[in-house]
């Protein structure tokens, strides 16, 4: 998939802002309640990485927290 630089910038900003909010306002044990939001963030991040862009650090941090808390 190809996305232009402006779209990548907007996606990066959205991923950073939403991930920061999740990181600040949700304890690990409560992140499961955000699964629909997490899935949407993951779709946006996949678009970015498929186009060759890097996801923000805070996004990767929150995804790590989510994965640890939702592992069986």
N, CA, C and O atoms as CSV, one atom per row, in Angstrom:
chain,resi,resn,atom,element,x,y,z
A,1,UNK,N,N,0.847,-1.181,0.000
A,1,UNK,CA,C,0.000,0.000,0.000
A,1,UNK,C,C,0.887,1.238,0.000
A,1,UNK,O,O,1.945,1.265,0.628
A,2,UNK,N,N,0.450,2.223,-0.691
A,2,UNK,CA,C,1.162,3.493,-0.740
A,2,UNK,C,C,0.288,4.571,-0.108
A,2,UNK,O,O,-0.898,4.685,-0.414
A,3,UNK,N,N,0.889,5.355,0.773
A,3,UNK,CA,C,0.197,6.527,1.311
A,3,UNK,C,C,1.147,7.714,1.183
A,3,UNK,O,O,2.366,7.570,1.278
A,4,UNK,N,N,0.568,8.869,0.968
A,4,UNK,CA,C,1.409,10.054,0.805
A,4,UNK,C,C,1.920,10.536,2.159
A,4,UNK,O,O,1.418,10.135,3.209
A,5,UNK,N,N,2.915,11.393,2.113
A,5,UNK,CA,C,3.576,11.867,3.330
A,5,UNK,C,C,2.604,12.600,4.260
A,5,UNK,O,O,2.691,12.450,5.479
A,6,UNK,N,N,1.699,13.375,3.712
A,6,UNK,CA,C,0.732,14.117,4.534
A,6,UNK,C,C,-0.170,13.151,5.296
A,6,UNK,O,O,-0.423,13.344,6.486
A,7,UNK,N,N,-0.652,12.123,4.621
A,7,UNK,CA,C,-1.493,11.117,5.272
A,7,UNK,C,C,-0.706,10.387,6.357
A,7,UNK,O,O,-1.228,10.139,7.444
A,8,UNK,N,N,0.536,10.046,6.067
A,8,UNK,CA,C,1.382,9.375,7.056
A,8,UNK,C,C,1.588,10.260,8.284
A,8,UNK,O,O,1.585,9.768,9.412
A,9,UNK,N,N,1.765,11.547,8.071
A,9,UNK,CA,C,1.949,12.485,9.180
A,9,UNK,C,C,0.697,12.540,10.052
A,9,UNK,O,O,0.791,12.524,11.279
A,10,UNK,N,N,-0.466,12.605,9.421
A,10,UNK,CA,C,-1.724,12.645,10.176
A,10,UNK,C,C,-1.914,11.338,10.950
A,10,UNK,O,O,-2.281,11.368,12.125
A,11,UNK,N,N,-1.671,10.200,10.312
A,11,UNK,CA,C,-1.792,8.913,10.996
A,11,UNK,C,C,-0.818,8.824,12.174
A,11,UNK,O,O,-1.180,8.341,13.246
A,12,UNK,N,N,0.401,9.286,11.974
A,12,UNK,CA,C,1.396,9.282,13.050
A,12,UNK,C,C,0.912,10.130,14.222
A,12,UNK,O,O,0.995,9.709,15.376
A,13,UNK,N,N,0.411,11.311,13.925
A,13,UNK,CA,C,-0.085,12.199,14.979
A,13,UNK,C,C,-1.265,11.571,15.718
A,13,UNK,O,O,-1.334,11.634,16.945
A,14,UNK,N,N,-2.191,10.965,14.976
A,14,UNK,CA,C,-3.342,10.317,15.609
A,14,UNK,C,C,-2.912,9.127,16.458
A,14,UNK,O,O,-3.387,8.966,17.582
A,15,UNK,N,N,-2.030,8.303,15.939
A,15,UNK,CA,C,-1.534,7.170,16.722
A,15,UNK,C,C,-0.852,7.648,17.995
A,15,UNK,O,O,-1.050,7.069,19.063
A,16,UNK,N,N,-0.058,8.691,17.888
A,16,UNK,CA,C,0.645,9.219,19.056
A,16,UNK,C,C,-0.350,9.760,20.090
A,16,UNK,O,O,-0.254,9.442,21.275
A,17,UNK,N,N,-1.289,10.568,19.642
A,17,UNK,CA,C,-2.235,11.191,20.573
A,17,UNK,C,C,-3.143,10.165,21.239
A,17,UNK,O,O,-3.304,10.179,22.459
A,18,UNK,N,N,-3.732,9.283,20.455
A,18,UNK,CA,C,-4.642,8.286,21.029
A,18,UNK,C,C,-3.896,7.311,21.936
A,18,UNK,O,O,-4.395,6.943,23.000
A,19,UNK,N,N,-2.719,6.899,21.524
A,19,UNK,CA,C,-1.926,5.988,22.355
A,19,UNK,C,C,-1.526,6.657,23.660
A,19,UNK,O,O,-1.545,6.024,24.715
A,20,UNK,N,N,-1.167,7.921,23.597
A,20,UNK,CA,C,-0.806,8.662,24.811
A,20,UNK,C,C,-1.978,8.725,25.776
A,20,UNK,O,O,-1.808,8.545,26.982
A,21,UNK,N,N,-3.160,8.979,25.247
A,21,UNK,CA,C,-4.356,9.034,26.095
A,21,UNK,C,C,-4.624,7.684,26.747
A,21,UNK,O,O,-4.909,7.621,27.943
A,22,UNK,N,N,-4.535,6.609,25.980
A,22,UNK,CA,C,-4.734,5.279,26.553
A,22,UNK,C,C,-3.689,4.994,27.620
A,22,UNK,O,O,-4.005,4.450,28.678
A,23,UNK,N,N,-2.460,5.358,27.345
A,23,UNK,CA,C,-1.362,5.100,28.273
A,23,UNK,C,C,-1.566,5.858,29.581
A,23,UNK,O,O,-1.290,5.329,30.658
A,24,UNK,N,N,-2.040,7.078,29.489
A,24,UNK,CA,C,-2.215,7.917,30.680
A,24,UNK,C,C,-3.446,7.557,31.509
A,24,UNK,O,O,-3.421,7.662,32.735
A,25,UNK,N,N,-4.519,7.133,30.845
A,25,UNK,CA,C,-5.800,7.020,31.529
A,25,UNK,C,C,-6.253,5.600,31.843
A,25,UNK,O,O,-7.266,5.414,32.516
A,26,UNK,N,N,-5.518,4.591,31.365
A,26,UNK,CA,C,-5.937,3.213,31.613
A,26,UNK,C,C,-4.834,2.423,32.291
A,26,UNK,O,O,-3.692,2.392,31.833
A,27,UNK,N,N,-5.201,1.784,33.396
A,27,UNK,CA,C,-4.296,0.841,34.042
A,27,UNK,C,C,-4.228,-0.411,33.178
A,27,UNK,O,O,-5.121,-0.665,32.370
A,28,UNK,N,N,-3.175,-1.185,33.349
A,28,UNK,CA,C,-3.022,-2.409,32.566
A,28,UNK,C,C,-4.262,-3.288,32.626
A,28,UNK,O,O,-4.724,-3.784,31.598
A,29,UNK,N,N,-4.797,-3.480,33.813
A,29,UNK,CA,C,-5.941,-4.370,33.997
A,29,UNK,C,C,-7.199,-3.884,33.282
A,29,UNK,O,O,-8.111,-4.674,33.038
A,30,UNK,N,N,-7.259,-2.604,32.944
A,30,UNK,CA,C,-8.443,-2.040,32.293
A,30,UNK,C,C,-8.308,-1.915,30.777
A,30,UNK,O,O,-9.280,-1.577,30.101
A,31,UNK,N,N,-7.136,-2.179,30.241
A,31,UNK,CA,C,-6.925,-2.001,28.800
A,31,UNK,C,C,-7.814,-2.893,27.949
A,31,UNK,O,O,-8.141,-2.540,26.816
A,32,UNK,N,N,-8.209,-4.049,28.481
A,32,UNK,CA,C,-9.071,-4.948,27.708
A,32,UNK,C,C,-10.360,-4.256,27.286
A,32,UNK,O,O,-10.931,-4.599,26.250
A,33,UNK,N,N,-10.828,-3.287,28.072
A,33,UNK,CA,C,-12.052,-2.560,27.750
A,33,UNK,C,C,-11.885,-1.673,26.514
A,33,UNK,O,O,-12.872,-1.234,25.923
A,34,UNK,N,N,-10.652,-1.417,26.134
A,34,UNK,CA,C,-10.352,-0.561,24.986
A,34,UNK,C,C,-10.093,-1.371,23.719
A,34,UNK,O,O,-9.590,-0.828,22.736
A,35,UNK,N,N,-10.423,-2.640,23.726
A,35,UNK,CA,C,-10.076,-3.496,22.587
A,35,UNK,C,C,-10.559,-2.950,21.245
A,35,UNK,O,O,-9.789,-3.003,20.286
A,36,UNK,N,N,-11.780,-2.428,21.111
A,36,UNK,CA,C,-12.169,-1.876,19.809
A,36,UNK,C,C,-11.257,-0.725,19.354
A,36,UNK,O,O,-10.911,-0.632,18.177
A,37,UNK,N,N,-10.879,0.132,20.279
A,37,UNK,CA,C,-9.968,1.239,19.961
A,37,UNK,C,C,-8.593,0.704,19.596
A,37,UNK,O,O,-7.969,1.186,18.651
A,38,UNK,N,N,-8.121,-0.282,20.333
A,38,UNK,CA,C,-6.819,-0.889,20.067
A,38,UNK,C,C,-6.807,-1.497,18.666
A,38,UNK,O,O,-5.839,-1.329,17.923
A,39,UNK,N,N,-7.864,-2.194,18.308
A,39,UNK,CA,C,-7.942,-2.824,16.979
A,39,UNK,C,C,-7.908,-1.768,15.877
A,39,UNK,O,O,-7.280,-1.985,14.840
A,40,UNK,N,N,-8.562,-0.644,16.080
A,40,UNK,CA,C,-8.531,0.447,15.102
A,40,UNK,C,C,-7.126,1.027,14.991
A,40,UNK,O,O,-6.648,1.291,13.887
A,41,UNK,N,N,-6.467,1.226,16.121
A,41,UNK,CA,C,-5.092,1.717,16.100
A,41,UNK,C,C,-4.178,0.742,15.364
A,41,UNK,O,O,-3.295,1.157,14.612
A,42,UNK,N,N,-4.391,-0.544,15.582
A,42,UNK,CA,C,-3.572,-1.550,14.904
A,42,UNK,C,C,-3.768,-1.503,13.389
A,42,UNK,O,O,-2.810,-1.668,12.634
A,43,UNK,N,N,-5.000,-1.279,12.944
A,43,UNK,CA,C,-5.257,-1.170,11.494
A,43,UNK,C,C,-4.538,0.042,10.908
A,43,UNK,O,O,-3.945,-0.049,9.833
A,44,UNK,N,N,-4.588,1.166,11.602
A,44,UNK,CA,C,-3.900,2.372,11.134
A,44,UNK,C,C,-2.386,2.153,11.117
A,44,UNK,O,O,-1.704,2.569,10.180
A,45,UNK,N,N,-1.868,1.501,12.151
A,45,UNK,CA,C,-0.435,1.240,12.216
A,45,UNK,C,C,0.002,0.303,11.094
A,45,UNK,O,O,1.086,0.469,10.535
A,46,UNK,N,N,-0.829,-0.673,10.763
A,46,UNK,CA,C,-0.492,-1.590,9.673
A,46,UNK,C,C,-0.421,-0.840,8.345
A,46,UNK,O,O,0.462,-1.102,7.528
A,47,UNK,N,N,-1.340,0.081,8.132
A,47,UNK,CA,C,-1.293,0.906,6.918
A,47,UNK,C,C,0.040,1.642,6.838
A,47,UNK,O,O,0.666,1.704,5.780
A,48,UNK,N,N,0.458,2.191,7.959
A,48,UNK,CA,C,1.709,2.950,7.981
A,48,UNK,C,C,2.919,2.057,7.724
A,48,UNK,O,O,3.771,2.374,6.894
A,49,UNK,N,N,2.984,0.942,8.442
A,49,UNK,CA,C,4.159,0.082,8.290
A,49,UNK,C,C,4.192,-0.566,6.917
A,49,UNK,O,O,5.269,-0.753,6.351
A,50,UNK,N,N,3.029,-0.914,6.369
A,50,UNK,CA,C,2.984,-1.469,5.011
A,50,UNK,C,C,3.502,-0.464,3.986
A,50,UNK,O,O,4.044,-0.846,2.949
A,51,UNK,N,N,3.331,0.819,4.284
A,51,UNK,CA,C,3.794,1.882,3.377
A,51,UNK,C,C,5.225,2.307,3.684
A,51,UNK,O,O,5.764,3.203,3.034
A,52,UNK,N,N,5.849,1.654,4.689
A,52,UNK,CA,C,7.250,1.943,4.983
A,52,UNK,C,C,7.503,2.982,6.050
A,52,UNK,O,O,8.637,3.430,6.219
A,53,UNK,N,N,6.470,3.373,6.775
A,53,UNK,CA,C,6.629,4.357,7.843
A,53,UNK,C,C,6.718,3.657,9.193
A,53,UNK,O,O,6.243,2.533,9.353
A,54,UNK,N,N,7.323,4.326,10.154
A,54,UNK,CA,C,7.491,3.794,11.500
A,54,UNK,C,C,6.363,4.304,12.396
A,54,UNK,O,O,5.921,5.444,12.260
A,55,UNK,N,N,5.908,3.460,13.300
A,55,UNK,CA,C,4.880,3.875,14.254
A,55,UNK,C,C,5.539,4.582,15.441
A,55,UNK,O,O,6.708,4.331,15.735
A,56,UNK,N,N,4.807,5.458,16.122
A,56,UNK,CA,C,5.364,6.178,17.267
A,56,UNK,C,C,5.715,5.232,18.423
A,56,UNK,O,O,5.086,4.190,18.602
A,57,UNK,N,N,6.717,5.613,19.188
A,57,UNK,CA,C,7.148,4.811,20.337
A,57,UNK,C,C,6.003,4.551,21.314
A,57,UNK,O,O,5.848,3.428,21.795
A,58,UNK,N,N,5.209,5.561,21.610
A,58,UNK,CA,C,4.128,5.397,22.584
A,58,UNK,C,C,3.095,4.387,22.073
A,58,UNK,O,O,2.499,3.665,22.872
A,59,UNK,N,N,2.877,4.325,20.774
A,59,UNK,CA,C,1.974,3.315,20.219
A,59,UNK,C,C,2.521,1.916,20.515
A,59,UNK,O,O,1.789,1.049,20.991
A,60,UNK,N,N,3.797,1.701,20.234
A,60,UNK,CA,C,4.392,0.382,20.469
A,60,UNK,C,C,4.371,0.038,21.958
A,60,UNK,O,O,4.186,-1.121,22.328
A,61,UNK,N,N,4.561,1.038,22.802
A,61,UNK,CA,C,4.503,0.832,24.253
A,61,UNK,C,C,3.109,0.355,24.683
A,61,UNK,O,O,2.985,-0.620,25.424
A,62,UNK,N,N,2.077,1.039,24.222
A,62,UNK,CA,C,0.703,0.679,24.597
A,62,UNK,C,C,0.334,-0.693,24.032
A,62,UNK,O,O,-0.345,-1.474,24.699
A,63,UNK,N,N,0.770,-0.985,22.828
A,63,UNK,CA,C,0.477,-2.303,22.254
A,63,UNK,C,C,1.145,-3.403,23.073
A,63,UNK,O,O,0.573,-4.478,23.255
A,64,UNK,N,N,2.348,-3.140,23.565
A,64,UNK,CA,C,3.019,-4.104,24.430
A,64,UNK,C,C,2.250,-4.333,25.721
A,64,UNK,O,O,2.099,-5.470,26.169
A,65,UNK,N,N,1.769,-3.259,26.311
A,65,UNK,CA,C,0.954,-3.375,27.529
A,65,UNK,C,C,-0.303,-4.173,27.250
A,65,UNK,O,O,-0.659,-5.062,28.023
A,66,UNK,N,N,-0.983,-3.863,26.148
A,66,UNK,CA,C,-2.223,-4.548,25.796
A,66,UNK,C,C,-1.970,-6.040,25.571
A,66,UNK,O,O,-2.716,-6.880,26.074
A,67,UNK,N,N,-0.932,-6.362,24.826
A,67,UNK,CA,C,-0.635,-7.769,24.534
A,67,UNK,C,C,-0.303,-8.537,25.815
A,67,UNK,O,O,-0.745,-9.674,25.983
A,68,UNK,N,N,0.456,-7.943,26.700
A,68,UNK,CA,C,0.782,-8.615,27.964
A,68,UNK,C,C,-0.471,-8.890,28.798
A,68,UNK,O,O,-0.579,-9.934,29.442
A,69,UNK,N,N,-1.405,-7.957,28.783
A,69,UNK,CA,C,-2.586,-8.086,29.623
A,69,UNK,C,C,-3.674,-8.966,29.006
A,69,UNK,O,O,-4.570,-9.422,29.715
A,70,UNK,N,N,-3.609,-9.206,27.711
A,70,UNK,CA,C,-4.666,-9.991,27.074
A,70,UNK,C,C,-4.197,-11.378,26.661
A,70,UNK,O,O,-4.959,-12.139,26.065
A,71,UNK,N,N,-2.943,-11.711,26.975
A,71,UNK,CA,C,-2.441,-13.063,26.690
A,71,UNK,C,C,-3.198,-14.077,27.521
A,71,UNK,O,O,-3.502,-13.828,28.688
A,72,UNK,N,N,-3.504,-15.224,26.923
A,72,UNK,CA,C,-4.186,-16.280,27.700
A,72,UNK,C,C,-3.287,-16.865,28.781
A,72,UNK,O,O,-3.707,-17.757,29.518
